[in-house]
Amino acid sequence: MLANMVCSFIKQASQGRQGRIETTLAKAKAARVVAEKMVSLGKKGQDKGKTVHYRRLAASRLRAPSRTQFDKEGKVKGKQRRDAWRESEDVVHILFDDIAPRFKDRPGGYTRIIKLGRRKGDAAEMAILEWVESEMAAVTEAAAAAAEAKAKPEKKEEAAAEEKSEEKSEPEAAEKEATEEEASADTAEEKAEDTEAAPKEESEEAVEEKADSEEASEEKEDAPPAEPETESADEEASAEGEEAAKPEEDDKKKGE
């Protein structure tokens, strides 16, 4: 009876559950002794060289031999059935691989009895037998909550500091953007002025060139046509010959 009760008590703690059973106070006290001895065997069996020996001892005392053969059921393979049984029904596996590691740092007192009062009918005293890791979990949860509570103000301060730095950086970024925009506008204006000034200069030069060409053409029109030098030289020579011939003609007329 105690073996079966302790087996059900161990199964209740499988897959990370708390594990508790409700029974009479006398049975709870008797099962408590067996359950704590089983946990001691499980802690001793954490050594790889001795684990097989202590697992066999626990299986013999709990009268829970292991099963190795599982037939296929429909589409479910035998290996899948064995894995499911091992996780939820294998008492030795749950004791050595799940419960014992939870209490590796605890020297004893792995269970707790909570009285519930008397049962109706026979007035038997009722109690709950449960594992103590619920208290440990509560302590760890409280520590985690305290750590979170401490971390929250730090996070708030960090967030406030980040917001302040962002607020400071935003005006600086705006100023930088404004200066960059002004510089780009100035450069654009300078380029526009240069582009406007270049055609103006070109047009002024063209007007000056046209004016110079017109003045030159007017001067050419006003100036008298130049006679060729050869004609002037011939005329001078003929005039000189005529002048030299006149005295000779005069002398002939007088001789006659």
C-alpha positions as CSV (number, residue, x, y, z in Angstrom):
1,M,0.0,0.0,0.0
2,L,2.7,2.5,0.9
3,A,4.7,1.6,-2.2
4,N,1.7,2.3,-4.4
5,M,1.0,5.5,-2.6
6,V,4.6,6.7,-3.0
7,C,4.6,5.7,-6.6
8,S,1.5,7.8,-7.3
9,F,3.1,10.6,-5.2
10,I,6.2,10.5,-7.5
11,K,4.2,10.4,-10.7
12,Q,2.3,13.5,-9.6
13,A,5.7,15.3,-9.7
14,S,6.5,14.3,-13.3
15,Q,7.2,16.8,-16.1
16,G,8.0,19.7,-13.7
17,R,4.7,19.5,-11.8
18,Q,4.5,20.2,-8.0
19,G,3.3,16.8,-7.0
20,R,0.8,16.3,-4.2
21,I,-1.7,13.7,-2.9
22,E,-4.6,13.9,-0.4
23,T,-4.9,11.1,2.1
24,T,-5.4,10.6,5.9
25,L,-2.9,12.0,8.3
26,A,-1.6,8.6,9.4
27,K,-1.0,7.4,5.8
28,A,0.7,10.7,4.9
29,K,3.1,10.4,7.8
30,A,4.0,6.8,6.8
31,A,4.4,7.6,3.1
32,R,6.5,10.6,3.9
33,V,9.2,8.4,5.3
34,V,9.4,6.2,2.3
35,A,9.3,9.1,-0.1
36,E,12.2,10.9,1.5
37,K,14.3,7.7,1.6
38,M,13.6,7.3,-2.2
39,V,14.8,10.9,-2.8
40,S,18.0,10.0,-0.9
41,L,18.5,7.0,-3.1
42,G,17.9,9.2,-6.2
43,K,20.6,11.7,-5.0
44,K,23.1,9.0,-4.4
45,G,22.3,7.6,-7.8
46,Q,23.4,10.8,-9.6
47,D,26.9,9.2,-9.8
48,K,27.2,7.5,-13.2
49,G,29.2,4.6,-11.7
50,K,26.6,3.8,-9.1
51,T,23.3,4.9,-10.8
52,V,22.4,1.4,-12.0
53,H,22.7,-0.1,-8.5
54,Y,20.6,2.6,-6.8
55,R,18.0,2.5,-9.6
56,R,17.6,-1.2,-9.0
57,L,17.2,-0.7,-5.3
58,A,14.5,2.0,-5.8
59,A,12.6,-0.2,-8.3
60,S,12.7,-3.2,-5.8
61,R,11.5,-1.1,-2.9
62,L,8.7,0.6,-4.9
63,R,7.8,-2.6,-6.7
64,A,7.9,-0.8,-10.0
65,P,10.0,-2.8,-12.6
66,S,10.8,-1.1,-15.8
67,R,9.1,-2.0,-19.1
68,T,11.0,-2.4,-22.3
69,Q,8.6,-4.0,-24.8
70,F,5.8,-2.0,-26.3
71,D,3.8,-3.2,-29.2
72,K,2.6,-1.0,-32.0
73,E,-0.9,0.3,-31.6
74,G,-2.5,1.4,-34.8
75,K,-0.3,4.2,-36.3
76,V,1.5,4.7,-33.0
77,K,4.9,3.0,-32.9
78,G,6.1,1.0,-29.9
79,K,9.0,3.4,-29.4
80,Q,6.6,6.4,-29.1
81,R,4.5,4.5,-26.6
82,R,7.5,3.6,-24.5
83,D,8.7,7.3,-24.5
84,A,5.3,8.5,-23.4
85,W,5.2,5.8,-20.6
86,R,8.7,6.7,-19.5
87,E,7.9,10.4,-19.1
88,S,4.6,9.9,-17.2
89,E,4.6,6.4,-15.6
90,D,8.2,5.3,-15.2
91,V,8.7,6.0,-11.4
92,V,12.4,5.3,-11.3
93,H,13.1,7.6,-14.3
94,I,11.0,10.4,-12.7
95,L,12.7,9.9,-9.3
96,F,16.3,9.9,-10.5
97,D,16.1,12.3,-13.5
98,D,13.4,14.8,-12.3
99,I,12.9,14.9,-8.6
100,A,16.4,14.2,-7.2
101,P,18.1,17.0,-9.2
102,R,15.7,19.5,-7.8
103,F,16.9,18.7,-4.2
104,K,20.6,18.3,-4.9
105,D,21.4,21.3,-2.7
106,R,18.9,20.4,0.1
107,P,20.1,18.1,2.9
108,G,16.7,16.8,3.9
109,G,13.0,17.6,4.5
110,Y,11.8,17.0,0.9
111,T,8.1,16.8,1.7
112,R,5.5,18.7,3.6
113,I,2.2,17.7,5.3
114,I,-0.7,20.1,5.4
115,K,-3.6,19.3,7.7
116,L,-7.1,19.7,6.3
117,G,-9.3,18.8,9.2
118,R,-11.6,15.9,9.8
119,R,-13.4,14.0,7.0
120,K,-17.2,13.7,7.1
121,G,-18.5,10.3,7.9
122,D,-15.7,8.6,9.9
123,A,-14.1,11.9,11.2
124,A,-10.7,10.8,10.0
125,E,-8.0,13.5,10.0
126,M,-7.2,14.4,6.4
127,A,-3.9,15.9,5.1
128,I,-2.1,16.8,1.9
129,L,1.4,15.4,1.3
130,E,3.4,17.5,-1.2
131,W,6.9,18.2,-2.3
132,V,8.7,21.2,-0.9
133,E,9.9,22.6,-4.2
134,S,6.7,24.7,-4.3
135,E,8.2,26.7,-1.4
136,M,11.5,26.9,-3.2
137,A,9.8,28.0,-6.4
138,A,7.9,30.6,-4.4
139,V,11.3,31.9,-3.0
140,T,12.8,32.0,-6.4
141,E,9.8,33.7,-7.8
142,A,10.0,36.3,-5.0
143,A,13.7,36.8,-5.7
144,A,13.0,37.2,-9.5
145,A,10.2,39.7,-8.7
146,A,12.5,41.7,-6.5
147,A,15.2,41.6,-9.2
148,E,12.7,42.8,-11.7
149,A,11.5,45.5,-9.4
150,K,15.1,46.7,-9.0
151,A,15.7,46.5,-12.7
152,K,12.6,48.5,-13.6
153,P,13.8,51.8,-12.0
154,E,17.2,51.3,-13.7
155,K,15.5,50.8,-17.0
156,K,13.3,53.8,-16.4
157,E,16.4,55.9,-15.6
158,E,18.2,54.6,-18.7
159,A,15.1,55.3,-20.8
160,A,14.9,58.9,-19.4
161,A,18.6,59.4,-20.0
162,E,18.2,58.2,-23.6
163,E,15.2,60.5,-24.1
164,K,17.2,63.4,-22.8
165,S,20.1,62.6,-25.0
166,E,17.7,62.3,-28.0
167,E,16.1,65.6,-27.1
168,K,19.5,67.2,-27.0
169,S,20.7,65.6,-30.2
170,E,17.5,66.6,-32.0
171,P,18.2,70.4,-31.9
172,E,21.8,69.9,-32.8
173,A,20.7,67.7,-35.8
174,A,18.2,70.4,-36.7
175,E,20.9,73.1,-36.6
176,K,23.2,71.0,-38.6
177,E,20.6,70.4,-41.2
178,A,19.7,74.1,-41.3
179,T,23.4,75.1,-41.8
180,E,23.8,72.5,-44.5
181,E,20.6,73.7,-46.2
182,E,21.9,77.3,-46.0
183,A,25.2,76.3,-47.4
184,S,23.6,74.4,-50.3
185,A,21.3,77.3,-51.0
186,D,24.3,79.7,-51.1
187,T,26.2,77.4,-53.4
188,A,23.1,77.1,-55.6
189,E,22.7,80.9,-55.7
190,E,26.4,81.4,-56.6
191,K,26.1,78.9,-59.4
192,A,23.0,80.6,-60.7
193,E,24.7,84.0,-60.6
194,D,27.7,82.6,-62.4
195,T,25.6,81.0,-65.0
196,E,23.6,84.3,-65.5
197,A,26.8,86.4,-65.6
198,A,28.5,84.3,-68.2
199,P,25.8,84.9,-70.9
200,K,25.7,88.6,-70.0
201,E,29.5,88.9,-70.5
202,E,29.3,87.0,-73.7
203,S,26.4,89.2,-75.0
204,E,28.4,92.4,-74.0
205,E,31.5,91.1,-75.9
206,A,29.4,90.3,-78.9
207,V,27.8,93.8,-78.9
208,E,31.3,95.4,-78.6
209,E,32.6,93.3,-81.5
210,K,29.6,94.3,-83.6
211,A,30.1,97.9,-82.8
212,D,33.8,97.7,-83.7
213,S,33.0,96.0,-87.0
214,E,30.3,98.7,-87.8
215,E,32.7,101.5,-87.1
216,A,35.4,100.0,-89.3
217,S,32.9,99.5,-92.1
218,E,31.8,103.2,-91.8
219,E,35.4,104.4,-91.9
220,K,36.1,102.4,-95.0
221,E,33.0,103.9,-96.7
222,D,34.0,107.5,-95.8
223,A,37.6,107.2,-97.0
224,P,38.3,108.2,-100.8
225,P,39.3,105.4,-103.0
226,A,43.1,105.2,-103.3
227,E,44.7,105.4,-106.8
228,P,47.2,102.9,-107.8
229,E,50.8,104.0,-107.5
230,T,51.8,102.9,-111.0
231,E,49.3,105.2,-112.7
232,S,50.5,108.2,-110.7
233,A,54.1,107.4,-111.7
234,D,53.2,107.2,-115.4
235,E,51.3,110.5,-115.2
236,E,54.3,112.2,-113.6
237,A,56.6,110.8,-116.3
238,S,54.3,112.0,-119.1
239,A,54.0,115.4,-117.5
240,E,57.8,115.8,-117.3
241,G,58.2,114.7,-120.9
242,E,55.6,117.2,-122.1
243,E,57.4,120.0,-120.1
244,A,60.7,119.0,-121.7
245,A,59.2,118.9,-125.2
246,K,57.7,122.4,-125.0
247,P,61.1,124.3,-125.0
248,E,62.3,122.3,-128.0
249,E,59.1,123.1,-129.9
250,D,59.6,126.7,-129.1
251,D,63.2,126.7,-130.3
252,K,62.2,125.1,-133.6
253,K,59.5,127.7,-134.2
254,K,62.0,130.5,-133.6
255,G,64.5,129.0,-136.0
256,E,62.0,128.9,-138.7
